[in-house]
């Protein structure tokens, strides 16, 4: 990277920092996401470390049978079992749990009220209709949603850039055929296809990523196509062709960097759309498997249990807060890269 490129990046970063709302939104979103990446260290029903009879064990990394702690069975230890806890916490033995001692699939069997149960000191945000901790499912569900949003945005952006570059650079019959294909493909009933495929194949994150990627690239390809159509007749492109530079090098070495502004600008908005798509499909029961922690699945439980306000309210705050942060980041990015406001 040249000194000129570094200077340009520094100026753009300074402009972005001047957009306080977007800058602080980026910081808040980054902190929450990085923290949730280590969800197993924040919310888990397995302790960090166990000291038992002078030896140290690390259940969060390795599984141990009950017999390790003088239990009766060779199955994996349930560290919330009162019988096991009594053995581990006596005679100088001890254990250290994460801040929230629940995993996304652990069920509280000691509830004194029917599920879904309201918030208590044990379950800070209550439980869902199966007795699972809501806070744990929110943490894991947020991580899954953001990672899925990154993956779908990356795949859709890559396909959209490639399709738009080919259309805009070659033009003519290539552009005409691509445009007719996009018109036909965009008319396909996406929701019906998702329903059909979800009934044929076992629901999974990979299946959702493939199906949504098949339709998520078309909007971005139009912007890339317009940038390449505008730039392919510029003098430096004609000079590169006259010097024998390959089409691939011209497209991705010269034209693409000059046409990346709309691509970068739309990334946060595309990511928010991906998160919303996953949540909507999970809400309709067409998304991830039922046992997977999901914001959409929690919203569906809130709809089915109107009296359990903690289900809908907590999920609504997490989902809307995430989308607002991404929108603020995208608005600041758009204003930063807008040459009219330079």
MOCORGI-V643626 format. One line per field, one symbol per residue. phi: phi as a letter, one per 40 degrees, with the letter a starting at -180 (. if undefined). psi: psi as a letter, one per 30 degrees, with the letter a starting at -180 (. if undefined). A space follows every 10 residues. Layout:
phi=???
psi=???
This chain:
phi=.ccccccccc cccccccccd cccccccccc cccccccbdc cbbacbccab bbfgbbbbcc bbcbcdccbg cbbccccccc cdcccccccb fgcaabccdb caccbcbccb ccbcccccdb ccbcbgbccb gccccccccc cccccccccc cccccccccc cccccccccc ffcccccccc cccccccccc cccccccccc bcdacccccc ccccbccccc ccccdccccc ccbccccccc cccgcccccc cbcbccdcbc dcccccdccc cccccccccc ccccgbbcdd cccacccccc ccccbdcccc cccccccccc cccccccccc cccccccccc bc
psi=kleeeeeeee eeeeeeffie eeeeeeeeee eeeeeffhef fejkgklekk jjhflkliff ekkklefehg aflglkkjff keeeeeeegl hgllljllej hklfgkkjgg kflllkklka fejfgalagg gkkeeefeee eeeeeeeeee eeeeeeeeee eeeeeeeeee abeeeeeeee eeeeeffkje eeeeeeeffe lkkleeeeee eefffgfeee eeeeeeeeee ffglefeeee effgkleeee efeeeeefgf eeeeefeeee eeeeeeeeee eeefggblle fkkkeeeeee eeefiefiff eeeeeeeeee eeeeeeeeee eeeeeefjff g.
